[in-house]
Amino acid sequence: SRWDYEDQDEEKTSYYASQWNIDHRQTNNVPLMSPDGTYQMMVLLSIENPLIKSFDNLILTIINVLSERLVKYRTKGMKSLTMIIESDPSILGDHRIQGAISRRFLDTSISVREATVDLVGRYILYKPEFAKNYYPLIGERIVDPGLSVRKRVAMISKKICLQEPLNPIVPHICATIVSRIYDENSVKTIVLSTFKELWFKIPNTKSKSKIDMYIRSRVDQIIQVVKVVTQNGGKSTFFVDILNKLLKNERNKKKPTTQVYELADSMCRGLMDALLEYEEEDNELKENELSPVAVAFATLDLFATADPSLLVPHVETLQPYLKTKETNKEGETILRNLTAIFEKAIPLIRHPSNEFLDCILQDLSKILYFHGMDIIKSSMRCICFVINEERGKEYIL
């Protein structure tokens, strides 16, 4: 067909066409080539093609265009490189291309930075195993001054999380994008939908064991996100804001639903199960690193802050933890979260038993003598509620 194209001779066309007619009687003993052999043959046939030989020069030309003074040239160069990488992601291993791309993340033009984020994001989506190495480059642009760049980062982050929900990088991605729930509406909507679909979407199965596995995987993920945000110096109250917004959106629908609340309730039960398992584990912790038990209590407190009714069924199970004698940083953290949970949840308990109230009052009263002001405040508010609302004048503080 190539000779026919080059000759442009109608008389020879019929001859060339006849060469495609195969007499199967003559080919019975001809060995067939494997797909790999066919591929290698095509590579060998095309390797002498002038276009193939000029590939390196074309790539260098595009790399040079990325340093042009005019923004439109740099943008077009990045988009061209994106199309090439889509066809052959392996060229990202070229150090020249890596250097050119990394410099464009700090380009003065918003459109160039957006195109760069899009390029690396597509590569990660194509090769999820490289998310750990390449996502930090994208994640840094979540605070980019350009709205379109932040929106692009949020979109790519969402796609990675939903495409590979159990990828170890997902908690770090979530910790990166949580601060954007206070961003412009276009970005905030993407972030909220990410967490809703990742954590609060009913699994498409009726198998109880699979549902339990789904809930537990999400619980472990939320705990990891809270841990990462806390260790990075951030405020984990982001989770309260996310859950509040999702619950509010659910209640404000024309036909209110309870999907988010029911999943949150299941997650609290999952957290209680995880808490018991964490206690039995012997974890080696780094300096200033919180244990899984402490982070689990912090996460329970976040659920209680968003909706205290979620913790009401678990108050009696949590009560023995008030007897902890740990006075180190971790013990203080656990007690601070625990007393905060009781302060929010106990007022919602209907007809608590006298025995339970006695234990609560005794344990909280002892806490007053040994711990800091934050814990004392929560404990006192809880004690006052129990005395004033449930026990009349039987107790005098």
Salt bridges, closest charged atoms under 4 A:
GLU6 OE2 - ARG2 NE 3.24
ASP23 OD1 - ARG25 NE 3.25
GLU48 OE1 - LYS53 NZ 3.00
GLU86 OE2 - ARG122 NH1 2.10
ASP94 OD2 - ARG96 NH2 2.65
ASP107 OD1 - ARG74 NH2 2.82
ASP107 OD2 - ARG104 NH1 2.41
GLU114 OE2 - ARG152 NH2 2.94
ASP118 OD2 - ARG122 NE 3.11
ASP118 OD1 - ARG152 NH1 3.63
ASP144 OD2 - ARG113 NE 2.74
ASP144 OD2 - ARG141 NE 2.83
ASP183 OD2 - ARG150 NE 2.76
ASP183 OD2 - ARG180 NH1 2.82
GLU197 OE2 - LYS158 NZ 3.28
ASP212 OD2 - LYS208 NZ 2.95
ASP220 OD1 - ARG216 NE 3.03
ASP265 OD2 - ARG269 NH1 2.72
GLU277 OE1 - ARG216 NH1 3.02
GLU289 OE2 - LYS227 NZ 2.70
ASP301 OD1 - LYS344 NZ 2.68
ASP307 OD2 - ARG251 NH2 3.27
GLU332 OE2 - HIS371 ND1 2.63
GLU343 OE2 - ARG381 NE 2.64
ASP358 OD1 - ARG391 NH1 2.89
ASP363 OD1 - LYS323 NZ 2.99
GLU394 OE1 - ARG391 NH2 3.14
